[in-house]
Amino acid sequence: MTDVTIFHNPACGTSRNTLALIRHAGIEPTVVEYLKTPPSKEQLRELVAATGQGVRALLREKNTPYAELGLAAPKWSDEQLLDFIVRHPILMNRPLVVTPLGTKLCRPSEEVLELLPVDHLPPFTKEDGEVVQDSGVRRG
């Protein structure tokens, strides 16, 4: 089976749709419910590096202590931001997906398609009824 991991929050519709898309591809991923089992600072550092984006790209603002902690301020270093995520895992945006083709924050959920090491998928219907068409384009 293909090595796919999703950092998942089951309360998030985007995360649920992304997980469903992975399973639609015939892949049963490793599901990490990061609010129950938060990644370590080192794991976070590796995930950020693998995305090719900065730490701020992984920060979630909505329904988190982001504003209360003043995290929009440019004074915070990446290491400090990682410390905040370790202390408050809800600050990690989701879903983050890791596959042999790369690591990516999959918002919207169909962003996961380019990471799935499978052929073209049939259409997929998201929870809200939106139909996702797979272009067949993959990283590689």
trRosetta pair geometry for C-beta under 8 A, 3 or more apart (Angstrom, degrees):
i j d omega theta_ij theta_ji phi_ij phi_ji
1 27 7.0 128 -172 -142 95 69
1 28 6.5 -36 -162 49 146 88
2 27 5.3 -48 57 -123 117 117
2 99 7.0 9 156 -150 117 98
2 100 6.8 -104 -163 -1 96 115
2 117 5.5 177 -133 57 143 117
2 118 7.8 -103 -25 -53 159 91
3 30 7.8 -2 -161 -4 65 114
3 99 7.3 145 94 -145 64 51
3 100 6.2 92 60 -49 95 93
4 22 6.1 179 135 -156 148 128
4 27 5.2 45 23 159 146 137
4 29 4.0 -77 102 -109 98 99
4 30 7.1 173 91 20 50 73
4 97 6.9 -10 -172 -171 94 97
4 98 7.0 163 -156 86 46 58
4 99 4.8 -2 -110 -100 86 88
4 115 7.9 119 -128 132 108 108
4 116 7.7 12 -102 -115 144 69
5 29 5.9 155 -103 -180 21 105
5 30 4.4 -23 -107 67 80 104
5 31 7.9 178 -155 -78 60 21
5 32 6.2 26 -177 -8 104 112
5 97 7.1 164 87 -154 52 50
5 98 4.4 1 55 54 99 105
5 99 7.9 -169 26 -67 60 50
6 15 7.6 136 163 -162 119 86
6 18 6.5 161 -140 119 135 112
6 19 5.7 177 99 -91 168 83
6 22 6.4 -131 -47 -16 135 161
6 29 5.0 71 -4 117 99 151
6 30 7.4 170 24 82 62 54
6 31 5.7 -14 64 -115 97 64
6 32 7.0 -173 89 29 46 75
6 95 5.3 -5 -170 -180 101 125
6 96 7.3 150 -158 78 51 47
6 97 5.1 -14 -104 -103 76 80
6 98 7.8 -162 -72 23 35 68
7 32 5.0 -30 -108 76 61 109
7 34 4.7 32 -169 -43 98 128
7 39 7.1 -44 -113 -31 133 121
7 47 7.7 19 -24 -132 147 153
7 92 7.0 -65 143 136 139 134
7 94 5.9 -124 108 -117 87 98
7 95 6.1 163 74 -160 61 66
7 96 4.1 8 40 53 118 97
7 97 7.6 -138 20 -67 71 38
8 12 7.9 -157 -172 49 60 110
8 15 5.0 132 -149 178 69 119
8 18 7.9 -158 -108 78 92 111
8 19 5.9 46 -117 -65 134 126
8 31 5.1 -27 19 -161 143 91
8 32 6.5 138 20 67 81 49
8 33 5.7 -49 80 -92 88 57
8 34 7.1 145 47 -3 39 86
8 94 6.6 119 -128 -168 23 132
8 95 5.5 8 -99 -120 60 113
9 12 4.3 63 85 1 105 114
9 15 4.9 142 52 5 69 170
9 33 7.0 101 -102 -148 42 73
9 34 7.0 -56 -64 44 82 91
9 35 6.1 70 -113 -17 94 117
9 94 4.9 130 4 66 106 164
9 95 7.3 -150 18 -82 75 78
10 15 7.0 -111 -83 104 22 124
10 16 6.5 70 -148 -79 53 95
10 33 6.7 -23 -14 -116 98 114
11 15 8.0 39 60 49 44 131
12 15 3.8 70 81 11 110 113
12 16 6.6 179 91 -12 56 82
12 94 5.8 133 49 88 164 119
12 95 7.3 175 91 -48 133 85
13 16 5.6 -53 -144 37 33 111
13 17 6.2 31 157 -18 66 106
13 127 5.7 -116 -155 51 102 146
13 128 7.4 55 177 -38 140 102
14 17 5.8 -55 -147 38 30 110
14 18 6.3 31 153 -21 64 107
14 94 7.3 146 89 108 106 76
14 95 6.6 -159 119 -3 88 90
14 106 7.5 173 160 107 103 80
14 107 5.6 19 179 -112 152 82
14 108 6.5 -124 -133 -145 110 54
14 109 5.2 -165 -162 -57 68 93
15 18 5.7 -53 -146 35 30 112
15 19 6.4 31 155 -17 64 105
15 94 4.9 6 -83 134 121 115
15 95 4.1 126 -120 -55 77 107
15 109 7.9 -154 -65 -98 12 104
16 19 5.8 -55 -150 37 30 111
16 20 6.3 30 152 -19 65 108
16 127 6.5 41 99 -42 122 137
17 20 5.5 -55 -146 39 32 113
17 21 6.3 37 153 -23 65 103
17 109 3.8 -79 104 -79 111 171
17 126 4.7 9 -130 -137 130 98
17 127 5.9 -108 -75 -4 100 98
18 21 5.6 -50 -149 32 32 113
18 22 6.6 35 151 -20 63 101
18 95 4.5 -150 66 46 153 143
18 97 6.6 -139 169 -54 128 128
18 106 4.8 112 -120 103 138 137
18 109 4.2 -141 -65 -140 73 91
18 111 7.9 -24 -110 56 113 82
18 112 5.0 128 -150 -33 92 143
19 22 5.7 -51 -152 32 33 113
19 23 6.5 27 152 -12 65 107
19 29 7.2 -121 -135 42 76 126
19 31 6.8 37 -125 -108 126 117
19 95 7.1 -177 -43 -102 81 166
20 23 5.7 -57 -148 42 33 109
20 24 6.1 45 148 -30 66 104
20 124 7.4 148 122 -175 99 125
20 126 7.8 138 74 -123 136 56
20 127 7.9 140 11 -47 158 87
21 24 5.2 -46 -144 29 33 120
21 25 6.8 34 152 -19 61 101
21 109 5.9 153 -11 155 138 107
21 110 7.0 177 -109 -102 160 49
21 112 5.4 132 94 71 134 132
21 113 7.0 -81 169 -67 134 76
21 116 7.8 -120 138 -55 96 143
21 124 5.7 88 -111 150 81 169
21 132 7.0 -26 -106 73 121 158
22 25 5.8 -58 -162 32 32 112
22 27 5.1 -77 171 77 82 109
22 29 5.1 -12 148 -22 149 124
22 97 7.3 -172 -74 -132 129 133
22 112 6.3 -77 -63 158 86 146
22 116 6.8 -170 -119 -99 64 115
23 26 7.6 71 -178 -62 39 12
23 27 6.7 -113 -95 67 32 58
23 28 6.7 44 -110 -94 84 56
23 29 7.8 -98 -61 4 72 89
24 121 6.3 74 126 -168 104 139
24 124 5.0 34 -174 -107 171 125
25 116 4.8 -113 -125 -166 168 143
25 118 4.7 166 -172 27 108 154
25 121 5.7 -72 -96 -89 78 132
26 118 6.7 135 45 -113 105 151
27 116 6.9 -153 -1 -143 145 100
27 118 7.1 -135 -37 -39 112 131
29 97 7.8 -67 -134 -140 159 94
32 37 5.9 -105 -163 81 85 114
32 39 7.4 51 153 -60 148 92
33 36 4.4 30 102 26 109 112
33 37 6.2 86 70 23 68 91
34 37 6.5 -75 -119 75 32 62
34 38 5.5 63 -180 -111 74 51
34 39 6.3 -30 -134 -14 107 85
34 89 5.5 -164 142 179 91 125
34 92 5.9 -70 129 74 150 143
34 94 7.1 -169 32 -84 130 126
35 38 7.1 24 -121 -69 18 84
35 89 5.4 168 -109 101 50 126
35 90 6.5 42 -107 -76 106 72
38 86 6.7 127 141 -143 135 50
38 89 3.9 -125 -104 -86 120 136
38 92 7.8 154 -140 -2 92 141
39 43 3.7 -123 -176 96 108 129
39 44 5.2 141 104 -55 119 76
39 47 6.8 37 139 -14 171 138
39 89 7.9 131 27 -125 66 110
39 92 7.7 104 30 -92 109 164
40 43 4.6 100 50 6 75 101
40 44 7.0 -134 96 -4 41 87
40 86 7.2 21 -162 -118 37 113
41 44 5.6 -53 -150 37 32 114
41 45 6.3 38 151 -23 65 104
41 82 5.2 89 -148 148 90 117
41 83 6.9 7 -109 -84 126 54
41 86 5.1 -28 -71 -68 86 138
42 45 5.5 -49 -148 33 33 115
42 46 6.5 33 152 -17 64 104
43 46 5.7 -56 -151 37 32 111
43 47 6.3 33 152 -20 66 106
44 47 5.6 -54 -146 36 32 111
44 48 6.3 33 156 -19 66 104
44 55 8.0 48 153 -125 107 99
44 58 7.8 170 -163 111 95 159
44 82 5.2 152 104 -144 135 101
44 85 5.8 142 -134 95 155 137
44 86 6.9 -117 -7 -64 149 86
44 92 7.5 -118 -119 -101 112 124
45 48 5.9 -53 -149 35 28 111
45 49 6.4 28 153 -17 63 108
45 82 6.2 13 -67 -121 81 153
46 49 5.7 -56 -148 38 30 111
46 50 6.2 31 154 -22 65 108
47 50 5.6 -56 -146 36 30 112
47 51 6.6 30 155 -22 64 103
47 58 7.3 90 115 -103 112 155
47 96 6.2 36 -173 163 131 149
47 98 7.3 -92 -120 -69 89 121
47 103 6.2 -154 -152 175 65 148
48 51 6.0 -56 -154 30 31 109
48 53 7.0 -99 -164 79 71 67
48 54 7.0 2 -173 -178 114 25
48 55 5.3 -16 -128 -87 148 63
48 57 7.8 134 -140 56 86 100
48 58 6.0 -98 -97 -10 89 141
48 78 7.6 152 145 -168 163 120
48 82 7.6 -91 -18 -88 147 109
49 52 7.7 36 172 -69 36 37
50 98 6.9 19 128 -116 156 103
50 102 7.2 156 166 -169 93 60
50 103 3.6 50 126 29 116 145
51 57 6.7 -159 122 94 143 134
51 58 7.2 157 17 -62 162 108
51 96 7.7 -73 -72 -144 125 108
51 103 5.1 -88 -70 106 63 99
51 104 6.2 122 -126 -103 88 39
51 105 6.5 30 -130 -17 140 86
53 57 3.7 -25 142 29 135 161
53 58 7.3 145 93 -35 115 82
53 105 7.7 -51 38 3 147 117
54 57 5.5 119 62 -5 62 98
54 78 6.6 -116 -167 -101 92 116
55 58 6.0 -67 -166 38 45 105
55 59 6.9 54 142 -38 73 99
55 78 4.4 150 -6 -142 135 85
55 81 4.5 129 130 93 140 136
55 82 6.1 -97 -128 -56 139 80
55 85 7.8 -138 -169 -18 108 136
56 59 5.4 -42 -152 12 45 120
56 81 6.8 -77 -70 -147 63 166
57 93 7.8 -93 140 33 52 141
57 105 6.7 -160 145 1 97 145
58 85 7.4 11 114 -99 114 152
58 92 6.0 -21 159 -145 102 69
58 93 5.3 -153 -169 30 47 98
58 96 7.1 16 -132 -82 108 131
58 105 6.4 -168 -105 -71 68 132
59 66 6.5 114 167 -115 110 120
59 71 6.4 -165 -163 142 148 140
59 81 6.7 -76 -70 -169 124 121
59 85 7.4 -119 -100 -76 75 109
59 91 5.8 -29 -142 171 74 93
59 92 7.7 -63 -109 -106 35 31
59 93 6.4 39 90 -28 13 103
60 63 7.7 -32 143 63 116 77
60 64 5.2 117 100 -21 93 147
60 66 6.9 -136 101 -52 50 132
60 90 7.0 -99 71 149 128 62
60 91 5.8 -179 46 -167 83 35
60 92 6.5 17 -2 93 109 17
60 93 4.1 147 -63 -83 90 70
60 94 7.3 -18 -62 5 139 71
61 64 6.4 -141 -172 45 15 111
61 66 4.3 -110 -130 75 58 166
61 67 7.0 68 -164 -42 91 85
61 71 8.0 -155 -105 74 80 119
61 72 8.0 44 -113 -68 121 100
62 66 8.0 4 -11 20 22 137
63 90 7.5 -101 120 170 82 122
64 88 6.9 114 -170 147 100 124
64 90 4.9 179 -117 122 95 102
64 91 5.1 124 -176 -92 143 59
65 68 4.5 -66 -162 55 77 118
65 69 5.1 73 134 -23 97 106
65 88 5.6 -92 39 -150 120 161
65 90 7.4 91 6 76 84 118
65 91 7.1 -57 52 -70 80 103
66 69 6.4 -73 -151 41 17 101
66 71 4.9 -82 -159 41 68 126
66 72 7.3 72 159 -41 97 83
66 91 6.3 134 -74 -124 85 95
67 70 7.5 33 -180 -73 35 34
67 71 7.6 -78 -69 31 22 86
67 72 7.2 12 -109 -13 60 114
69 84 6.3 120 156 -141 158 131
69 88 7.6 -145 -44 13 151 157
70 73 5.0 11 158 -8 95 121
71 76 6.2 -23 -143 2 63 161
71 81 6.9 95 -152 -119 109 91
71 84 6.4 155 -99 147 123 172
71 91 7.5 143 -65 -143 171 131
73 76 6.2 101 84 -13 85 94
76 80 4.6 -131 -161 90 83 125
76 81 5.2 99 143 -58 122 86
76 84 7.6 -11 -158 -16 144 136
77 80 4.7 98 51 6 75 101
77 81 7.0 -138 96 -4 41 86
78 81 5.6 -55 -148 37 33 112
78 82 6.4 37 152 -21 66 103
79 82 5.7 -50 -150 34 32 113
79 83 6.6 38 149 -22 62 101
80 83 5.4 -49 -153 31 36 116
80 84 6.7 39 148 -20 65 99
81 84 5.5 -48 -153 31 37 114
81 85 6.7 36 150 -18 66 101
82 85 5.6 -53 -150 36 36 111
82 86 6.4 40 150 -22 66 103
83 86 5.6 -51 -149 33 33 114
83 87 6.4 25 155 -12 65 107
84 87 5.8 -62 -149 43 31 106
84 88 5.9 -26 169 35 70 105
84 91 5.9 -14 129 49 97 173
85 88 6.7 -77 -127 68 24 68
85 89 6.6 56 175 -111 66 41
85 91 4.8 -124 -106 82 67 115
85 92 5.2 81 -155 -62 114 88
86 89 7.5 9 -145 -72 19 73
88 91 4.8 71 102 -16 100 111
89 92 5.7 -32 -172 9 61 113
92 96 7.3 -61 165 -15 109 130
93 96 7.3 103 92 -53 71 96
93 105 5.7 25 104 -143 118 132
93 107 7.0 -66 164 -20 119 140
94 105 7.7 -134 -129 -145 13 86
95 105 7.6 152 85 -154 38 55
95 106 5.2 -22 75 52 90 105
95 107 7.8 146 32 -55 60 78
95 109 7.6 46 31 -114 118 78
95 112 7.8 -2 86 -70 119 123
96 103 7.0 14 177 -177 94 92
96 104 7.4 -177 -151 94 60 31
96 105 5.5 -34 -99 -97 74 63
96 106 7.4 160 -108 6 21 83
97 103 7.1 -177 92 -145 48 52
97 104 5.9 -14 58 61 89 76
97 106 5.1 31 1 -25 119 128
97 112 5.3 62 15 -119 167 101
97 115 5.7 140 110 89 122 160
98 102 7.9 -119 -141 123 50 33
98 103 4.7 -5 -105 -104 75 92
99 102 6.5 9 60 49 83 48
99 103 7.7 171 25 -78 56 48
99 115 4.4 133 29 163 132 99
99 116 6.6 -129 -116 -93 171 34
99 117 6.2 -176 165 -18 124 97
100 117 5.6 13 55 -48 112 144
101 114 7.3 -149 129 138 137 64
101 115 4.9 177 77 -149 113 53
101 116 7.4 -42 26 22 141 12
101 117 5.7 171 -31 -66 113 89
101 138 6.1 -82 -138 174 158 101
101 139 4.3 132 170 68 107 107
101 140 6.0 -50 -131 -69 105 76
102 114 7.8 -15 48 117 130 94
102 115 5.5 -111 62 -114 88 97
102 139 5.0 -5 -6 85 130 168
103 115 7.9 82 -89 -124 16 138
104 111 6.1 -138 136 144 131 113
104 112 7.3 179 79 -99 118 51
104 114 7.6 47 0 73 166 105
104 115 5.8 -149 23 -56 122 135
105 111 7.5 6 103 105 50 153
106 109 5.8 45 143 -134 106 37
106 110 7.9 177 -174 57 98 21
106 111 4.2 -173 -142 75 66 105
106 112 4.3 21 -132 -57 146 85
106 115 7.6 -92 -82 15 118 136
107 111 6.5 -4 41 9 23 142
108 111 6.1 138 69 -18 51 96
109 112 6.3 -28 175 3 58 111
109 126 6.6 138 54 -111 142 123
109 132 7.5 -91 92 -76 99 152
110 113 5.5 -7 -179 -12 68 116
110 132 4.7 -173 -95 -141 119 128
111 114 6.9 -45 -179 22 51 103
111 115 7.9 36 136 -5 67 109
112 115 5.5 -69 -165 42 54 111
112 116 6.4 59 144 -40 82 102
113 116 5.9 -51 -150 15 36 115
113 121 7.2 -123 -131 24 104 127
113 132 7.6 -169 -54 160 132 125
113 134 5.4 -172 -146 -126 136 89
113 135 7.3 105 127 31 143 79
113 137 7.8 67 121 66 108 70
113 138 7.7 -112 142 -92 68 71
114 137 6.1 -19 -107 108 92 83
114 138 5.6 153 -157 -131 53 41
114 139 5.2 78 156 -29 96 84
115 138 7.6 161 -59 -149 8 84
115 139 6.3 13 -94 14 51 120
116 121 7.5 14 95 -36 152 128
116 138 6.9 -104 66 -114 59 112
117 138 7.1 102 -104 -163 44 147
118 121 6.8 58 103 -63 121 95
119 136 7.3 -12 179 -135 59 96
120 134 5.5 155 -160 107 67 120
120 136 3.9 -26 -90 -95 98 104
121 124 6.7 5 131 -36 127 110
121 134 4.2 105 51 -19 86 160
122 134 7.6 42 45 19 8 120
123 131 5.2 -1 -177 -175 122 107
123 132 6.7 153 -160 74 66 50
123 133 5.6 -28 -105 -95 88 63
123 134 7.5 -154 -90 2 39 82
124 131 7.2 147 76 -158 39 58
124 132 4.6 -18 65 57 93 105
124 134 7.5 67 -1 -40 104 99
125 129 6.4 -22 -172 -146 105 33
125 130 7.2 154 -154 79 59 37
125 131 5.3 -31 -97 -98 72 69
125 132 7.5 -173 -83 13 21 77
126 129 7.0 -33 73 37 74 19
126 130 4.6 -1 40 60 118 89
126 131 7.7 -150 8 -78 79 20
126 132 6.3 83 -38 -27 98 108
